[in-house]
Amino acid sequence: MKKVTGLKVNNHSSSQRLVDIKIENDYLDKVKEQFDQFDLLDIEYKPFLRFHITDIFNKIFNEKIQSLTKTILLNRDQGAFVIGPEEMDQSKYDTDFLVKLSTALTHLVGIPNFDAMYGKYYARFEVKNTDNSDSYLRKAAKKLDLHTDGTYVKEKTDWLLMMKMKEENSEGGESTLLHLDDWEDCEKFFTDPIGKENFVWGSPKSKNVDYKIEHPIFSTDQLGKPIISYIDQFPEPQSLKQGLYLNSLSESLEGSKKLISFKLPPGYAIFSNNYFMLHGRKAFKPHPKLYRELLRQRGIFYK
Protein backbone atom coordinates (compact mmCIF):
# COMPACT_ATOMS: atom_id res chain seq x y z
CA MET A 1 0.00 0.00 0.00
CA LYS A 2 1.16 3.53 -0.76
CA LYS A 3 2.11 5.61 2.27
CA VAL A 4 0.40 8.99 2.44
CA THR A 5 1.03 11.32 5.35
CA GLY A 6 -2.20 11.81 7.29
CA LEU A 7 -3.78 8.57 6.11
CA LYS A 8 -3.71 5.02 7.43
CA VAL A 9 -4.03 2.75 4.40
CA ASN A 10 -4.52 -1.01 4.79
CA ASN A 11 -6.40 -3.93 3.32
CA HIS A 12 -9.96 -3.95 4.62
CA SER A 13 -10.73 -6.69 7.14
CA SER A 14 -13.52 -8.06 4.94
CA SER A 15 -11.53 -8.58 1.71
CA GLN A 16 -8.16 -8.17 0.03
CA ARG A 17 -10.07 -6.53 -2.83
CA LEU A 18 -11.14 -3.64 -0.62
CA VAL A 19 -8.82 -0.92 0.70
CA ASP A 20 -9.44 0.67 4.09
CA ILE A 21 -8.40 4.32 4.41
CA LYS A 22 -8.64 6.09 7.75
CA ILE A 23 -8.04 9.84 7.85
CA GLU A 24 -6.05 10.84 10.91
CA ASN A 25 -8.09 13.28 12.95
CA ASP A 26 -5.41 15.95 13.11
CA TYR A 27 -5.41 16.09 9.33
CA LEU A 28 -9.19 15.90 9.05
CA ASP A 29 -9.40 18.85 11.45
CA LYS A 30 -7.12 20.78 9.08
CA VAL A 31 -9.48 19.93 6.24
CA LYS A 32 -12.50 21.07 8.26
CA GLU A 33 -10.82 24.33 9.23
CA GLN A 34 -10.26 25.10 5.56
CA PHE A 35 -13.68 23.88 4.39
CA ASP A 36 -15.53 25.90 7.04
CA GLN A 37 -14.62 29.02 5.08
CA PHE A 38 -17.02 27.93 2.32
CA ASP A 39 -20.79 27.81 2.58
CA LEU A 40 -22.31 24.62 1.19
CA LEU A 41 -24.81 26.62 -0.86
CA ASP A 42 -21.95 28.44 -2.60
CA ILE A 43 -20.32 25.10 -3.41
CA GLU A 44 -23.60 23.91 -4.90
CA TYR A 45 -24.16 27.09 -6.94
CA LYS A 46 -20.56 27.69 -8.07
CA PRO A 47 -19.11 24.53 -9.63
CA PHE A 48 -15.56 25.94 -9.68
CA LEU A 49 -15.56 26.05 -5.87
CA ARG A 50 -15.77 22.26 -5.86
CA PHE A 51 -12.43 22.12 -7.64
CA HIS A 52 -10.99 24.75 -5.30
CA ILE A 53 -11.80 22.79 -2.13
CA THR A 54 -10.49 19.64 -3.83
CA ASP A 55 -7.18 21.36 -4.44
CA ILE A 56 -7.05 22.44 -0.79
CA PHE A 57 -7.86 18.88 0.28
CA ASN A 58 -5.21 17.35 -1.95
CA LYS A 59 -2.51 19.78 -0.76
CA ILE A 60 -3.18 18.95 2.90
CA PHE A 61 -2.09 15.40 2.02
CA ASN A 62 0.97 16.58 0.08
CA GLU A 63 -0.88 16.10 -3.22
CA LYS A 64 -0.66 12.31 -2.85
CA ILE A 65 -4.25 11.40 -2.02
CA GLN A 66 -5.34 12.05 -5.61
CA SER A 67 -2.95 9.47 -7.02
CA LEU A 68 -3.83 6.97 -4.29
CA THR A 69 -7.59 7.12 -4.82
CA LYS A 70 -7.43 7.01 -8.61
CA THR A 71 -4.97 4.12 -8.58
CA ILE A 72 -7.24 2.03 -6.35
CA LEU A 73 -10.35 2.71 -8.41
CA LEU A 74 -8.69 1.86 -11.72
CA ASN A 75 -6.84 -1.20 -10.43
CA ARG A 76 -8.81 -4.22 -11.64
CA ASP A 77 -7.47 -6.25 -8.71
CA GLN A 78 -9.04 -3.77 -6.26
CA GLY A 79 -11.56 -1.23 -7.54
CA ALA A 80 -12.97 0.08 -4.27
CA PHE A 81 -12.04 1.63 -0.95
CA VAL A 82 -13.72 2.61 2.30
CA ILE A 83 -12.70 5.97 3.71
CA GLY A 84 -13.56 7.92 6.85
CA PRO A 85 -12.23 9.47 10.05
CA GLU A 86 -9.92 7.50 12.31
CA GLU A 87 -12.33 8.49 15.08
CA MET A 88 -15.77 9.81 14.13
CA ASP A 89 -17.23 12.75 16.07
CA GLN A 90 -20.67 13.59 14.68
CA SER A 91 -20.85 16.82 16.68
CA LYS A 92 -17.70 18.05 14.93
CA TYR A 93 -17.96 16.43 11.50
CA ASP A 94 -21.53 17.44 10.72
CA THR A 95 -23.47 16.59 7.56
CA ASP A 96 -22.57 19.82 5.74
CA PHE A 97 -18.90 19.04 6.27
CA LEU A 98 -19.42 15.46 5.08
CA VAL A 99 -21.00 16.75 1.85
CA LYS A 100 -17.93 18.93 1.30
CA LEU A 101 -15.60 16.03 2.12
CA SER A 102 -17.38 13.74 -0.33
CA THR A 103 -17.18 16.49 -2.96
CA ALA A 104 -13.43 16.78 -2.54
CA LEU A 105 -13.04 13.01 -2.77
CA THR A 106 -15.01 12.66 -5.99
CA HIS A 107 -13.38 15.66 -7.66
CA LEU A 108 -9.97 14.12 -7.09
CA VAL A 109 -10.79 11.58 -9.80
CA GLY A 110 -13.59 12.99 -11.94
CA ILE A 111 -16.77 14.95 -12.40
CA PRO A 112 -20.08 13.94 -10.78
CA ASN A 113 -23.15 13.59 -12.96
CA PHE A 114 -26.29 15.62 -12.28
CA ASP A 115 -28.49 13.50 -10.01
CA ALA A 116 -32.07 14.00 -11.22
CA MET A 117 -33.53 12.35 -8.12
CA TYR A 118 -32.23 15.15 -5.89
CA GLY A 119 -31.63 17.91 -8.43
CA LYS A 120 -27.95 18.48 -7.64
CA TYR A 121 -24.56 16.97 -8.39
CA TYR A 122 -25.19 14.72 -5.40
CA ALA A 123 -28.22 13.12 -3.77
CA ARG A 124 -29.11 12.98 -0.09
CA PHE A 125 -31.87 10.68 1.07
CA GLU A 126 -33.24 9.06 4.21
CA VAL A 127 -34.01 5.45 5.05
CA LYS A 128 -36.60 4.82 7.78
CA ASN A 129 -38.43 1.83 9.17
CA THR A 130 -41.48 2.39 6.96
CA ASP A 131 -41.53 3.81 3.47
CA ASN A 132 -43.93 4.31 0.57
CA SER A 133 -41.34 5.00 -2.14
CA ASP A 134 -41.29 3.24 -5.51
CA SER A 135 -37.83 1.66 -5.34
CA TYR A 136 -35.83 -0.60 -3.06
CA LEU A 137 -33.41 2.20 -2.22
CA ARG A 138 -35.39 3.41 0.81
CA LYS A 139 -37.00 0.15 1.90
CA ALA A 140 -35.08 -0.82 5.03
CA ALA A 141 -36.78 -4.18 5.56
CA LYS A 142 -35.83 -5.36 2.06
CA LYS A 143 -32.31 -6.14 1.01
CA LEU A 144 -30.90 -4.14 -1.86
CA ASP A 145 -29.69 -6.70 -4.38
CA LEU A 146 -26.28 -6.40 -6.02
CA HIS A 147 -26.24 -3.90 -8.87
CA THR A 148 -24.36 -1.11 -10.58
CA ASP A 149 -25.52 2.51 -10.83
CA GLY A 150 -26.52 4.57 -13.84
CA THR A 151 -28.22 1.73 -15.72
CA TYR A 152 -31.20 3.90 -16.70
CA VAL A 153 -29.51 7.22 -17.61
CA LYS A 154 -27.78 8.39 -20.77
CA GLU A 155 -24.66 9.60 -18.94
CA LYS A 156 -21.68 7.34 -18.40
CA THR A 157 -21.25 6.21 -14.82
CA ASP A 158 -17.62 5.25 -14.21
CA TRP A 159 -17.61 5.41 -10.44
CA LEU A 160 -19.88 5.66 -7.40
CA LEU A 161 -19.44 7.14 -3.93
CA MET A 162 -21.94 6.27 -1.20
CA MET A 163 -21.49 7.96 2.18
CA LYS A 164 -23.34 7.24 5.40
CA MET A 165 -24.09 10.59 7.01
CA LYS A 166 -26.14 9.48 10.03
CA GLU A 167 -27.49 6.27 11.47
CA GLU A 168 -29.69 5.57 14.50
CA ASN A 169 -31.31 2.40 15.90
CA SER A 170 -29.96 0.16 13.16
CA GLU A 171 -29.28 -3.56 13.29
CA GLY A 172 -28.30 -5.35 10.12
CA GLY A 173 -28.09 -3.40 6.87
CA GLU A 174 -24.51 -4.40 6.13
CA SER A 175 -23.01 -3.04 2.93
CA THR A 176 -22.27 -5.68 0.31
CA LEU A 177 -19.88 -5.77 -2.65
CA LEU A 178 -19.04 -8.35 -5.30
CA HIS A 179 -16.05 -8.05 -7.59
CA LEU A 180 -16.94 -9.28 -11.08
CA ASP A 181 -13.76 -11.38 -11.27
CA ASP A 182 -14.72 -13.22 -8.07
CA TRP A 183 -18.23 -14.11 -9.20
CA GLU A 184 -18.32 -17.85 -9.85
CA ASP A 185 -20.66 -17.63 -12.87
CA CYS A 186 -19.23 -14.56 -14.56
CA GLU A 187 -17.91 -16.45 -17.59
CA LYS A 188 -21.19 -18.31 -18.06
CA PHE A 189 -23.34 -15.18 -18.18
CA PHE A 190 -20.75 -13.04 -19.97
CA THR A 191 -20.42 -15.51 -22.87
CA ASP A 192 -24.19 -16.05 -23.20
CA PRO A 193 -25.30 -14.07 -26.31
CA ILE A 194 -28.38 -12.80 -24.46
CA GLY A 195 -26.13 -10.77 -22.16
CA LYS A 196 -24.88 -8.83 -25.19
CA GLU A 197 -28.39 -8.04 -26.47
CA ASN A 198 -29.82 -4.58 -25.95
CA PHE A 199 -32.17 -4.50 -22.96
CA VAL A 200 -34.69 -1.73 -22.34
CA TRP A 201 -34.06 0.14 -19.08
CA GLY A 202 -36.59 2.42 -17.38
CA SER A 203 -36.96 3.84 -13.88
CA PRO A 204 -39.68 4.66 -11.32
CA LYS A 205 -41.11 8.16 -11.00
CA SER A 206 -38.97 9.05 -7.99
CA LYS A 207 -35.85 9.02 -10.19
CA ASN A 208 -37.20 11.98 -12.23
CA VAL A 209 -35.94 10.50 -15.50
CA ASP A 210 -38.62 10.65 -18.20
CA TYR A 211 -36.98 8.49 -20.86
CA LYS A 212 -35.88 4.91 -21.40
CA ILE A 213 -32.59 3.72 -22.84
CA GLU A 214 -31.24 0.53 -24.36
CA HIS A 215 -27.94 -1.18 -23.67
CA PRO A 216 -26.59 -4.68 -23.03
CA ILE A 217 -25.78 -6.03 -19.59
CA PHE A 218 -22.25 -7.06 -20.49
CA SER A 219 -19.55 -5.41 -22.55
CA THR A 220 -15.75 -5.31 -22.33
CA ASP A 221 -13.15 -2.85 -21.15
CA GLN A 222 -10.10 -1.74 -23.15
CA LEU A 223 -8.31 -4.95 -22.20
CA GLY A 224 -11.22 -7.15 -23.26
CA LYS A 225 -12.27 -8.00 -19.70
CA PRO A 226 -15.97 -8.18 -18.76
CA ILE A 227 -17.75 -5.13 -17.39
CA ILE A 228 -21.38 -5.01 -16.31
CA SER A 229 -24.29 -2.55 -16.22
CA TYR A 230 -27.13 -4.15 -14.29
CA ILE A 231 -29.79 -3.58 -11.64
CA ASP A 232 -32.66 -5.93 -10.91
CA GLN A 233 -35.54 -3.43 -10.72
CA PHE A 234 -35.17 -1.42 -13.92
CA PRO A 235 -34.73 -3.74 -16.94
CA GLU A 236 -37.86 -4.31 -19.02
CA PRO A 237 -37.39 -7.70 -20.74
CA GLN A 238 -38.84 -7.86 -24.23
CA SER A 239 -38.84 -11.63 -24.60
CA LEU A 240 -39.12 -14.81 -22.57
CA LYS A 241 -35.43 -15.51 -23.01
CA GLN A 242 -34.48 -12.07 -21.71
CA GLY A 243 -36.74 -12.46 -18.68
CA LEU A 244 -35.37 -15.90 -17.84
CA TYR A 245 -31.78 -14.71 -18.35
CA LEU A 246 -32.35 -11.85 -15.90
CA ASN A 247 -33.89 -14.16 -13.32
CA SER A 248 -30.99 -16.61 -13.53
CA LEU A 249 -28.48 -13.75 -13.41
CA SER A 250 -30.09 -12.34 -10.26
CA GLU A 251 -30.19 -15.73 -8.55
CA SER A 252 -26.54 -16.37 -9.35
CA LEU A 253 -25.33 -12.97 -8.11
CA GLU A 254 -27.30 -13.20 -4.87
CA GLY A 255 -26.10 -16.75 -4.31
CA SER A 256 -22.40 -15.97 -4.74
CA LYS A 257 -20.14 -17.16 -1.95
CA LYS A 258 -17.64 -14.40 -2.82
CA LEU A 259 -19.82 -11.63 -1.39
CA ILE A 260 -17.97 -8.97 0.62
CA SER A 261 -20.05 -7.85 3.60
CA PHE A 262 -19.30 -5.29 6.29
CA LYS A 263 -20.87 -2.62 8.46
CA LEU A 264 -20.21 0.93 7.25
CA PRO A 265 -19.96 3.40 10.17
CA PRO A 266 -21.42 6.93 10.01
CA GLY A 267 -18.97 9.38 8.45
CA TYR A 268 -17.57 6.71 6.14
CA ALA A 269 -17.93 6.32 2.39
CA ILE A 270 -17.56 3.49 -0.10
CA PHE A 271 -15.94 4.66 -3.34
CA SER A 272 -16.03 2.05 -6.11
CA ASN A 273 -15.46 1.40 -9.78
CA ASN A 274 -18.93 1.02 -11.25
CA TYR A 275 -17.95 -1.35 -14.06
CA PHE A 276 -16.58 -4.35 -12.18
CA MET A 277 -17.63 -3.84 -8.55
CA LEU A 278 -21.31 -4.47 -7.83
CA HIS A 279 -22.80 -3.15 -4.60
CA GLY A 280 -25.85 -3.75 -2.43
CA ARG A 281 -27.12 -3.83 1.15
CA LYS A 282 -28.54 -6.43 3.49
CA ALA A 283 -31.94 -5.91 5.11
CA PHE A 284 -32.31 -4.10 8.42
CA LYS A 285 -33.99 -5.59 11.45
CA PRO A 286 -37.23 -3.60 11.89
CA HIS A 287 -37.09 -0.83 14.48
CA PRO A 288 -39.73 1.92 14.78
CA LYS A 289 -37.04 4.61 15.12
CA LEU A 290 -34.62 3.35 12.49
CA TYR A 291 -33.06 6.31 10.70
CA ARG A 292 -30.27 6.65 8.16
CA GLU A 293 -29.18 9.56 6.03
CA LEU A 294 -27.10 8.71 2.98
CA LEU A 295 -25.29 10.65 0.28
CA ARG A 296 -24.62 9.52 -3.27
CA GLN A 297 -22.37 10.85 -5.99
CA ARG A 298 -21.66 9.12 -9.28
CA GLY A 299 -19.86 10.28 -12.38
CA ILE A 300 -17.04 9.97 -14.86
CA PHE A 301 -13.27 9.86 -14.61
CA TYR A 302 -11.26 12.80 -15.92
CA LYS A 303 -10.09 12.26 -19.48
N, C-alpha and C positions, 0 to 999 in steps of 0.2 A: 504494500500500500504506500502511496505517496505521502510524505510528511508535509503537513501544512501547519505553520505556526498558528495557534489559536483553535485548531481542530483536533479531535481525537478520532482517527479513522481506522476502522477494523472491519473484519468480516462480521456480518450480523449473526446472532446466535441461532437464527432459524434456518440459515442457508448460506453456503459459500457463494451463491449467485448474488446475494444481496449485501450491499455495503452499508455499514452503520457509521454515521457521522454525527458526533456530538460537538456542539459549539461551546467552547469554554466560556463560562459566564462573564469573565472579565472582558473578553472580546465582544461578546454579545451586548454587554453594557455599553461598549464603545459604539457599536452599531446603533443601539437605541438612542444614545445621546445625539448622534448625527441625524438619525431619521426623525427625531422629535422636532426638528426645525421645519419639517414639511407637513402641511396639512394633507390628510388623505384625500380630501375633495380636490385639492390642487393636483395631486398625482393622478387622479382619475380624469380630470379635465385637460391636463397638459401632458400628452404622451412623452414629451422629451424629458420630463422630470423622472420618469421611470428609468430612463437610461442614466440619468445623473445619480440617482440613489444607488443604482447598480454599480456604477464606477466607484462611489464612496465605499460601498460594501466590499468590492473586490480589493481595493487598496488597503483596507484594514487587515486583510489577510495576505498582504504582500503580493497581490495580483496573482495568487496561485490557486485560489478557489475556483476560478473560471475554468482553468485547464483540468482540474480534478473532476469537477462535475460533468463536463462535456465528455471527458475520457470514459467515465463510468457508463454514461448513457449510451455511448456509441460502441462500447465494447460488447460484442455478441456474447461473450462468456459471462458478462454481468448484466448490465442493462437497467439497473435500478439501485437506488439508495434511499435510506431513511435518514432524515436529518432533523435535529432539534437541539434545544438547550441541554447542556450537561445536567443542570438542575432547573426544572421549570418552576417559575413563580408567576402565577396567573395575575396577581395584583400588579406586578411590574410589567410583564410582557402581555399587554392587553390585546384585544382582537384587532384594533387599528394597527398596532405595531406588527402583528402577525401578517396582516395583509401586505404591509410594506415589505416585510421580510420575504414573503413568498414572491412578491414582485421582483425583488432583487435577485432571488434565486433563478426564476424563470428567464429573466433578461440577461443572465450570464450566458445562456446557451441559444436563445432564440426570441421569437416574437409571439406572444399569446394571440389566439384567435378571439374575435368578438364572440361572447357567449350569449346567444339570443335568449336563453332561459332567464338570465338575470339582467341583461341589457348593458353589460360592461365587459371589460377584458378579462374579468374573472366572475365566478358565481359563488355566492354564499347561500347556504340553505340549511334548514333545521331538520332533524329527525326526532320524532317524538313517539310515544307509545302507541298512539292511534293516529291514523292519517287517512285522508280521502283523496290523495293525489292519484294520477293516472299512470304512474310508473313505479317500478320496484325501488327506485332511488331513496325514497323517504319511508318505505314500509319496514319498520324495525323488526317486526316479527317474522319477516320473510328474508331468507338469505338472498344476497345479490350474486347471481351466478357469474362465473368468469367471463370476461368480455374485454374488448378494447373500446376506446372512445372515438367519437367522430364518425361513426358508421353511417349516419343519416345526413351529414352536411357536405357541402361541396368543397369546403376547405380541407387541405391536407392536415392531418393531425399526427405529427411526428412524436410528440411527447405529452406526458400528462403529469401534473402535480396535484395531489390531493392532501390537504392539510386539515388536521383536527384542531379546531379552535377552542371548543369547550366540550366537556362531557360530564354528565351527572347521572347517578343512579343506573349505571350500565353494567350488565353482566352478559358476557358473550360478545358477539359483534366483532370477532377477530378479523383483521384484514387478511386477505388471501391473494397470493400471486402464483402464477404458473409460467415458467419459462418454456417457450415453444419447443426448444431443443430437448427438454426433459419429458415432454408429454409422450407417453408410450405409443400413442396411435397417430402421431403427427404424419409420418410417412404415408400411412394408409389413407388418411383424409386429404392430404396434400396431393397425392397422385391420382385420386379419383377425379375424373373429368367434370363431375358436377360441381366440385369446389372451385373450378375455374369459370363456370358459367356466370353470367350477370344475374344477380339477385336484385329484386326491388326492395329498397329500404325506406321506410317512413318513420314517423315519430308521433307520440301523443301530443295533445294540445299544449300541455305545460311547457314543451320545449320551444314553442313559438317559432317553429320552422314550417312554412306553408308549402313546401315542395317535397317531392320524392326523388331519390337518385337511384342509379343502378351501378353496381360494381360486384366483382367476384369476392368470395371469402378469402381465397388464397391467391397470392402472387409471389414474386421473388424480389430479393434485394439485388444490389449491384454485383454481388458475388454468387448469385443464383440460389441463395438459401431462402427457405420459406418465410414469408411474413403473412400476417393474418389481419383481417378487418371483420370483426364479428361481435354481435351482441344478440342475446336470445329473444328479446322482446320486439325488435324492430324490423326483422326481415319479413317480407310478404311473399311466401313461396307461390310460384305460378304453375306448379305441377306437382303431381304425387311424388315424383322422384326427388324434387327439391325439398318438399316437406319432410320426407323420410330421412333424407341426408341430414337436414338440420336437427332432427330429433336424435339421430345416432351421434352426431357431432356433440350435441349438448350432453348426452349421457356419458360419452367418453371423457369429455373435459371434466365433468363433475365427479367422475369416478377415478380420476387420476390419483395415483399414490405418490406423485411428485409434488403435490400441493405444498406451497410455503404458507404457513399460517402463524400469525403473531398479533399481539395486542399493540395498537398504536396509541401512545400516550398523548394527552392534550399538549399542543405546542409543537408537535412533530408533523412532518410531511413525508409522504412517499412520492418520489420523483422517478418516473419510469419511461423507458422507451416503449412507445405505443404499438410497435410493429411486431415485437417478439416476446413481450411480457404482458400476459393477460392479468387482470385484477378483478377482485370481487370482495365479498364480505359475508361472514357467517351471520346467522340470525341472532338477535338479542333475546334474552330472557325477558318476558313481559314485566314491566314495572310502571305503575301509573305516573311516576314523575321522571321517567326516562327523558333525557334531553341531550342532544348533540348539535353542535354547530360546525359545519364543514365548509371548506373553501376549495374551489376547483379552478385550475388554470390548465389550458391545453393549447398547443400551438405548433409552430414549425421551427426547425433549426435555422440558424443563420446560414446563408449561402457561403 
